[in-house]
Amino acid sequence: MFTGIDRVDWAALHHAHGSAEDVPGLLRGLASEEPGTRHSALDGLYDAVHGEGRVYDATLACVPFLLELAADERVPERDGLVELLVSIGTATAGAGGAVRAGGEVFARLAGDPDPGVRRAAAGAVVRFLDEPARVLELLRRRLAVERDDRLVIPLIECLGEFARRDCGGTGEAVELLAGLSAAPYGPGPRLAALGQLAAHAPGRLPADLVPAVLGLLEERAGDRAGHTRVPAGGAAYSLVDRLRRLAPSDEEGARLLRTLHTALDDRLSDRIALLHGQLVSPVPSDRCTALLLSAALLREWRGDHSATVALIGEGLRSAADGERDRWCDTAVSVLEGLFALAAPAADGLHALVVARPELWVRRWPPEAPTLGAPLRALARAGDPRAVPVLARLAEDPVLPRDLGSVVVHLGAHAAPLAPALRRALAATPPGAPEKALPLVAAAGVLRDEKAVPSLLRLLKDVREYQEGEHALAVVDALWSIEGDAGAVLPVLLRASAHGDPRCRARAARGLGRLGGAARPALSGLRRTASPGRPVPERTAAACAVARVTGEVEPAVAATLRSAWAGHPHTRVDIAACLTALGPGAAPLRDLAAAELRAPRRHTARPDGHGSHDIPRDEELLRLCREVVGGG
């Protein structure tokens, strides 16, 4: 073992923490007779040669020795070593080539007596053994002899990975998956096979998919009673082992359902029907998984989600006492991110707020408190029943520091809070602008004329507010309250020449809201809208030109079309501009019409994960409906 390790110039190589001269000691530690030494060495290698998923020259130098250790039956933690090799090999093409040299090692380990090694090796074989027919036959043999469902399921997932890679024999892999999705196989393997079929051969899914999956979940729940996890090859000494044991109580079930939902993608009717069945399941872990999957669907897809949200709200009202805190915490965290879309769950949120006053605030000494999650979710939903509770909290000398931010979502319902917010704004010290911004925004939303003196003080007395985005936040509030262009135009003109392009973009948006009153800024806005400027700044300036002139000039139209297509984060500002133009928006009205036909949120990322900015997408849809309706 370790042949040639001393011939490597480790001191000349590097890992995450600098020189790799400590790596030989870590590698030798993996073969120690002392469990603590072995686990410490494994942790050290993960941290040094593969920290944050990166690959270094020392990482590649380690691969032959890691393969040698993984192949030696005297080393107890070989499953962890194979997992480390797989992670290294999938990080970069160069690393993949180095690990691929161990394909034969992985093939032998796929039949190892240790179940953890067998499971890890199957994934390595699919990725690093360059003989598709042999890989498929190896998986077929393992599926024929493996009896533990907790090992069969990873083999099925490996079969799906084989099909995804479009290796030779994909048709045979699909046939295997189709067979595994039916009786007499157990519910876990059948769910795994259905998830892989949905991803790689959706035409082979059963017509009764939803009732079939829900039935399998119920059957699986009965089978799981008393089961423990697959042995990991020893006591939990290493960080890797500890992280495994901190995983969710039904990590396997959560993974199976995530795989299925991800593969179903835009089959929203099936996904929603599945979620509704899961949300009323008698199994707590299935309900919690359904909550998280519901959040993912709502973040990514548009549509009428009121029934799903109402089920979540009903669960808040009826959750059993033994699981109430855990389930409710998860449900509230989901509803917080939905903002106005959480309205169908407002009754459940309100019942929780009334029943649990100890949850109204969270205290973070020595910082000011924050609103508790149930109350914050209720206020973000725009429900006026949050206002009396917020008013009681506003009687305290120290207000929750996020009180001002939820007023934006309550709108005019929050008028009773204006005096307390005004007092807090007046008491904001000059050196803490970030604390004042939510209060400034709240004053603008409530159009609180009595807050104007405090807003003017901020502009006049604090240099940090005289320049940059802080000044522009105050200007926005003053314009909302008074509508006096003469008071805000000088500040906006100064901000237009600010050194920060984000500030210049916000200044342009402010000038656009002034409309014709901002004509003195028109020549500067045209220059800013010209090619070569950052896209957000250029787009904001083009919108401002349109709002000041009342029309969409050809150059402006070209800029806005390009930004809409290539930079989705600009769409809300463009749609707001088109809404303000009314009939003048005709040259770009097709953009709004196309947006309303798109089923996926514009905030969803290309990797399939939605952003958490649901309100921004909902605002875009509202504006687009107004633009189209105005035609």
DOZA-117215 format. One line per 2 residues: number of its first residue (from 1); their letters; for each residue x, y, z of C-alpha. Coordinates in steps of 0.5 Angstrom, whole numbers. Example, Ala and Ser with C-alpha at 12.3 -4.5 7.8 and 13.67 -1.06 7.14 Angstrom:
<rs>
1> AS> 25 -9 16; 27 -2 14 .
</rs>
This chain:
<rs>
1> MF> 0 0 0; 2 7 -1 .
3> TG> 7 5 -7; 11 11 -9 .
5> ID> 8 16 -4; 14 19 -2 .
7> RV> 16 20 -9; 11 25 -10 .
9> DW> 13 32 -9; 8 34 -4 .
11> AA> 11 41 -2; 10 43 -9 .
13> LH> 3 41 -9; -3 45 -7 .
15> HA> -10 44 -3; -15 49 0 .
17> HG> -10 51 5; -4 52 2 .
19> SA> 2 47 1; 0 39 1 .
21> ED> 6 37 5; 1 34 10 .
23> VP> -3 30 5; 1 24 6 .
25> GL> 0 24 13; -8 24 12 .
27> LR> -7 18 7; -3 14 12 .
29> GL> -8 16 17; -14 13 13 .
31> AS> -11 6 14; -9 7 21 .
33> EE> -12 2 26; -15 7 31 .
35> PG> -22 9 29; -21 16 31 .
37> TR> -15 17 27; -18 14 21 .
39> HS> -24 19 21; -20 25 23 .
41> AL> -16 23 16; -22 23 12 .
43> DG> -25 29 15; -18 33 13 .
45> LY> -18 30 6; -25 32 5 .
47> DA> -23 39 7; -16 40 4 .
49> VH> -16 37 -3; -24 37 -4 .
51> GE> -26 43 0; -33 47 -3 .
53> GR> -32 42 -9; -26 44 -12 .
55> VY> -20 40 -15; -13 42 -14 .
57> DA> -7 39 -16; -6 35 -10 .
59> TL> -13 33 -11; -11 29 -17 .
61> AC> -4 27 -14; -9 23 -9 .
63> VP> -13 19 -13; -9 13 -14 .
65> FL> -8 12 -7; -15 13 -5 .
67> LE> -17 8 -11; -11 3 -7 .
69> LA> -14 4 -1; -22 3 -3 .
71> AD> -19 -3 -6; -16 -6 0 .
73> ER> -21 -10 5; -17 -8 11 .
75> VP> -20 -1 11; -26 0 14 .
77> ER> -29 7 11; -28 5 4 .
79> DG> -35 7 3; -33 14 5 .
81> LV> -27 14 0; -31 11 -6 .
83> EL> -36 17 -5; -30 22 -4 .
85> LV> -27 19 -11; -34 20 -14 .
87> SI> -35 27 -12; -28 29 -14 .
89> GT> -29 25 -21; -35 29 -22 .
91> AT> -32 36 -21; -28 37 -27 .
93> AG> -27 34 -34; -19 33 -32 .
95> AG> -21 30 -25; -26 25 -28 .
97> GA> -20 22 -33; -16 21 -27 .
99> VR> -22 17 -23; -24 14 -29 .
101> AG> -17 10 -29; -21 6 -23 .
103> GE> -26 3 -27; -24 -4 -25 .
105> VF> -24 -2 -18; -31 0 -18 .
107> AR> -33 -6 -22; -30 -11 -16 .
109> LA> -33 -6 -11; -40 -7 -13 .
111> GD> -40 -14 -10; -37 -12 -4 .
113> PD> -39 -15 3; -40 -8 6 .
115> PG> -47 -6 4; -45 2 4 .
117> VR> -39 0 -1; -44 -3 -6 .
119> RA> -48 3 -6; -43 8 -7 .
121> AA> -39 3 -12; -45 2 -16 .
123> GA> -46 10 -17; -38 10 -19 .
125> VV> -39 4 -24; -44 8 -28 .
127> RF> -40 14 -28; -33 12 -29 .
129> LD> -33 5 -33; -33 6 -40 .
131> EP> -36 0 -42; -44 1 -43 .
133> AR> -46 -6 -44; -42 -9 -38 .
135> VL> -45 -3 -33; -52 -5 -35 .
137> EL> -50 -12 -34; -47 -11 -27 .
139> LR> -53 -7 -25; -58 -12 -28 .
141> RR> -54 -17 -23; -54 -13 -17 .
143> LA> -61 -12 -18; -63 -19 -18 .
145> VE> -59 -21 -12; -60 -15 -8 .
147> RD> -66 -16 -2; -65 -10 2 .
149> DR> -70 -4 -1; -65 1 2 .
151> LV> -60 -2 -3; -64 -3 -9 .
153> IP> -67 4 -9; -60 7 -10 .
155> LI> -59 2 -16; -65 4 -19 .
157> EC> -62 11 -19; -56 9 -22 .
159> LG> -60 5 -28; -63 12 -29 .
161> EF> -57 16 -29; -54 10 -34 .
163> AR> -61 12 -38; -59 20 -37 .
165> RD> -52 19 -40; -55 16 -47 .
167> CG> -50 10 -46; -51 4 -51 .
169> GT> -57 0 -48; -61 6 -46 .
171> GE> -67 2 -49; -66 -4 -44 .
173> AV> -65 0 -38; -72 3 -40 .
175> EL> -75 -4 -40; -71 -6 -33 .
177> LA> -74 1 -30; -81 -1 -33 .
179> GL> -81 -8 -30; -78 -5 -23 .
181> SA> -84 0 -23; -89 -6 -22 .
183> AP> -91 -11 -17; -88 -16 -14 .
185> YG> -83 -10 -12; -83 -6 -6 .
187> PG> -86 1 -6; -80 4 -5 .
189> PR> -76 1 -11; -83 2 -15 .
191> LA> -83 10 -13; -76 10 -15 .
193> AL> -77 7 -22; -83 11 -23 .
195> GQ> -79 17 -22; -73 15 -27 .
197> LA> -79 13 -32; -82 20 -31 .
199> AH> -75 23 -33; -72 19 -38 .
201> AP> -79 15 -41; -85 19 -39 .
203> GR> -89 15 -44; -88 9 -40 .
205> LP> -91 12 -34; -98 9 -32 .
207> AD> -104 12 -34; -107 12 -26 .
209> LV> -100 15 -24; -103 20 -18 .
211> PA> -107 14 -15; -101 9 -16 .
213> VL> -96 14 -13; -101 16 -7 .
215> GL> -102 8 -6; -95 7 -6 .
217> LE> -93 12 -1; -99 9 4 .
219> ER> -96 2 3; -89 4 4 .
221> AG> -91 8 11; -93 1 13 .
223> DR> -87 -2 11; -82 3 14 .
225> AG> -84 1 21; -78 -1 25 .
227> HT> -73 0 20; -67 3 21 .
229> RV> -62 6 16; -57 2 12 .
231> PA> -51 1 16; -45 6 14 .
233> GG> -39 2 16; -38 4 23 .
235> AA> -39 8 29; -41 16 28 .
237> YS> -34 19 29; -32 23 23 .
239> LV> -36 29 21; -38 26 14 .
241> DR> -42 20 19; -45 25 23 .
243> LR> -48 29 17; -51 23 15 .
245> RL> -54 22 22; -57 29 22 .
247> AP> -61 28 15; -68 28 15 .
249> SD> -72 22 19; -74 20 12 .
251> EE> -69 23 7; -70 17 2 .
253> GA> -77 18 2; -76 26 1 .
255> RL> -71 24 -5; -76 20 -8 .
257> LR> -81 25 -8; -77 30 -10 .
259> TL> -74 26 -16; -81 25 -19 .
261> HT> -84 32 -18; -77 34 -22 .
263> AL> -78 29 -27; -86 31 -28 .
265> DD> -83 38 -29; -89 42 -33 .
267> RL> -94 36 -32; -97 41 -26 .
269> SD> -104 38 -26; -101 31 -24 .
271> RI> -96 35 -19; -101 39 -16 .
273> AL> -106 33 -15; -100 29 -12 .
275> LH> -98 35 -7; -106 35 -5 .
277> GQ> -105 28 -3; -99 28 1 .
279> LV> -101 34 5; -107 30 8 .
281> SP> -103 24 9; -103 21 16 .
283> VP> -95 20 15; -92 27 18 .
285> SD> -86 26 14; -90 26 8 .
287> RC> -93 32 10; -87 36 11 .
289> TA> -84 34 4; -90 36 1 .
291> LL> -90 43 4; -83 44 1 .
293> LS> -85 41 -5; -91 46 -6 .
295> AA> -86 51 -4; -82 49 -10 .
297> LL> -87 49 -15; -90 55 -13 .
299> RE> -84 59 -14; -83 56 -21 .
301> WR> -90 56 -24; -95 61 -25 .
303> GD> -103 59 -24; -108 59 -19 .
305> HS> -105 55 -13; -111 57 -8 .
307> AT> -113 50 -7; -106 48 -5 .
309> VA> -105 54 0; -111 53 3 .
311> LI> -109 46 5; -103 48 8 .
313> GE> -107 53 12; -112 48 14 .
315> GL> -106 44 16; -104 50 21 .
317> RS> -111 49 24; -112 42 25 .
319> AA> -104 39 26; -104 34 32 .
321> DG> -101 37 38; -95 32 38 .
323> ER> -93 35 31; -96 42 31 .
325> DR> -89 45 33; -85 42 27 .
327> WC> -90 42 22; -93 49 23 .
329> DT> -86 52 23; -85 48 16 .
331> AV> -91 51 14; -90 58 16 .
333> SV> -84 58 13; -87 56 6 .
335> LE> -92 61 7; -88 67 9 .
337> GL> -85 66 2; -91 67 -2 .
339> FA> -93 74 1; -100 75 -2 .
341> LA> -101 68 -5; -101 66 2 .
343> AP> -108 69 3; -112 63 2 .
345> AA> -108 60 8; -110 67 12 .
347> DG> -115 64 17; -110 58 19 .
349> LH> -104 64 20; -109 68 24 .
351> AL> -111 62 28; -104 61 30 .
353> VV> -103 68 32; -109 68 36 .
355> AR> -107 62 40; -99 63 40 .
357> PE> -98 70 43; -91 68 45 .
359> LW> -90 68 37; -91 75 36 .
361> VR> -84 77 36; -77 74 37 .
363> RW> -72 77 41; -65 78 39 .
365> PP> -61 81 45; -58 86 44 .
367> EA> -61 88 37; -68 90 37 .
369> PT> -73 84 36; -76 82 30 .
371> LG> -84 80 28; -85 73 29 .
373> AP> -86 68 23; -93 67 23 .
375> LR> -95 74 25; -90 77 19 .
377> AL> -93 71 14; -100 74 16 .
379> AR> -98 81 15; -94 80 8 .
381> AG> -101 76 6; -104 83 6 .
383> DP> -109 81 12; -112 86 16 .
385> RA> -113 82 22; -105 83 23 .
387> VP> -106 90 24; -109 90 31 .
389> VL> -103 85 34; -98 90 30 .
391> AR> -101 96 34; -100 93 40 .
393> LA> -93 91 39; -92 98 37 .
395> ED> -94 101 44; -87 98 46 .
397> PV> -82 103 46; -77 99 42 .
399> LP> -81 97 35; -79 90 32 .
401> RD> -74 92 27; -78 89 21 .
403> LG> -85 93 23; -84 98 17 .
405> SV> -83 93 12; -89 89 13 .
407> VV> -93 96 12; -92 96 5 .
409> HL> -96 89 4; -102 91 8 .
411> GA> -102 98 5; -108 103 7 .
413> HA> -110 97 12; -104 99 16 .
415> AP> -106 107 17; -107 106 25 .
417> LA> -100 104 25; -98 111 22 .
419> PA> -96 115 29; -92 109 32 .
421> LR> -88 109 25; -87 116 25 .
423> RA> -85 117 32; -79 111 30 .
425> LA> -78 115 24; -77 121 28 .
427> AT> -72 118 33; -68 115 28 .
429> PP> -61 117 29; -57 120 23 .
431> GA> -52 115 23; -56 109 22 .
433> PE> -60 110 15; -61 103 14 .
435> KA> -65 102 20; -69 108 17 .
437> LP> -71 105 10; -77 101 12 .
439> LV> -80 106 16; -79 111 10 .
441> AA> -82 106 5; -88 105 10 .
443> AG> -89 113 10; -89 113 3 .
445> VL> -94 107 2; -99 110 8 .
447> RD> -98 117 4; -97 120 11 .
449> EK> -96 128 11; -94 128 18 .
451> AV> -88 124 16; -85 130 11 .
453> PS> -81 134 17; -78 127 19 .
455> LL> -76 126 11; -74 133 10 .
457> RL> -69 132 16; -66 126 13 .
459> LK> -65 129 6; -62 136 9 .
461> DV> -58 134 16; -55 127 14 .
463> RE> -50 127 8; -51 119 7 .
465> YQ> -58 121 5; -56 127 1 .
467> EG> -52 122 -4; -54 115 -6 .
469> EH> -59 110 -5; -61 113 2 .
471> AL> -63 119 -1; -67 116 -7 .
473> AV> -71 112 -2; -73 119 2 .
475> VD> -75 122 -5; -79 116 -7 .
477> AL> -83 117 -1; -84 125 -1 .
479> WS> -86 124 -8; -91 119 -6 .
481> IE> -94 124 -1; -93 130 -4 .
483> GD> -92 130 -11; -88 136 -11 .
485> AG> -83 135 -17; -79 142 -15 .
487> AV> -78 138 -8; -75 132 -11 .
489> LP> -72 134 -18; -65 137 -16 .
491> VL> -64 131 -12; -65 126 -17 .
493> LR> -61 130 -22; -55 130 -17 .
495> AS> -56 122 -16; -56 121 -24 .
497> AH> -49 123 -24; -47 119 -18 .
499> GD> -41 114 -19; -45 108 -17 .
501> PR> -49 105 -23; -54 102 -19 .
503> CR> -56 109 -16; -56 112 -23 .
505> AR> -61 107 -25; -65 108 -19 .
507> AA> -65 116 -20; -67 114 -27 .
509> RG> -73 110 -25; -75 116 -20 .
511> LG> -74 121 -26; -79 117 -30 .
513> RL> -84 117 -25; -84 125 -25 .
515> GG> -86 124 -32; -86 131 -36 .
517> AA> -84 134 -30; -77 131 -31 .
519> RP> -76 134 -38; -70 138 -36 .
521> AL> -66 131 -35; -68 128 -42 .
523> SG> -62 130 -45; -58 126 -40 .
525> LR> -63 120 -40; -62 119 -47 .
527> RT> -54 119 -46; -55 114 -41 .
529> AS> -60 110 -45; -55 109 -50 .
531> PG> -51 103 -52; -45 101 -47 .
533> RP> -48 102 -40; -50 97 -36 .
535> VP> -56 94 -37; -60 96 -31 .
537> ER> -58 103 -32; -59 103 -39 .
539> TA> -66 100 -39; -68 105 -33 .
541> AA> -66 111 -37; -70 108 -43 .
543> CA> -76 107 -39; -75 114 -36 .
545> VA> -75 117 -43; -81 114 -45 .
547> RV> -85 116 -39; -82 123 -40 .
549> TG> -84 124 -47; -90 120 -47 .
551> EV> -88 115 -53; -84 109 -55 .
553> EP> -78 112 -59; -75 107 -64 .
555> AV> -69 107 -60; -72 106 -54 .
557> AA> -76 100 -56; -70 97 -59 .
559> TL> -67 97 -52; -73 95 -48 .
561> RS> -74 89 -53; -67 87 -52 .
563> AW> -67 88 -44; -74 84 -44 .
565> AG> -71 78 -47; -64 78 -45 .
567> HP> -65 80 -38; -71 78 -34 .
569> HT> -70 82 -28; -71 88 -32 .
571> RV> -79 86 -34; -82 89 -28 .
573> DI> -79 96 -29; -81 96 -37 .
575> AA> -88 93 -35; -89 99 -30 .
577> CL> -87 104 -36; -91 101 -41 .
579> TA> -97 101 -36; -96 109 -35 .
581> LG> -96 110 -42; -103 107 -43 .
583> PG> -104 107 -51; -97 110 -52 .
585> AA> -95 103 -50; -97 100 -57 .
587> PL> -91 98 -60; -89 94 -54 .
589> RD> -95 91 -52; -94 84 -55 .
591> LA> -88 83 -50; -94 83 -44 .
593> AA> -98 79 -48; -93 74 -49 .
595> EL> -91 74 -42; -98 73 -40 .
597> RA> -98 66 -44; -92 64 -40 .
599> PR> -93 58 -35; -86 59 -32 .
601> RH> -84 65 -27; -79 70 -30 .
603> TA> -76 69 -23; -75 62 -24 .
605> RP> -67 60 -26; -65 56 -32 .
607> DG> -63 50 -27; -70 49 -25 .
609> HG> -70 52 -18; -74 58 -17 .
611> SH> -72 64 -14; -76 67 -7 .
613> DI> -78 73 -11; -85 71 -12 .
615> PR> -88 78 -11; -84 81 -16 .
617> DE> -87 76 -21; -94 77 -19 .
619> EL> -93 84 -20; -90 83 -27 .
621> LR> -97 79 -28; -101 85 -25 .
623> LC> -98 90 -30; -98 86 -36 .
625> RE> -105 85 -35; -106 92 -34 .
627> VV> -102 93 -41; -106 88 -45 .
629> GG> -112 91 -42; -111 98 -44 .
631> G> -110 96 -51 .
</rs>
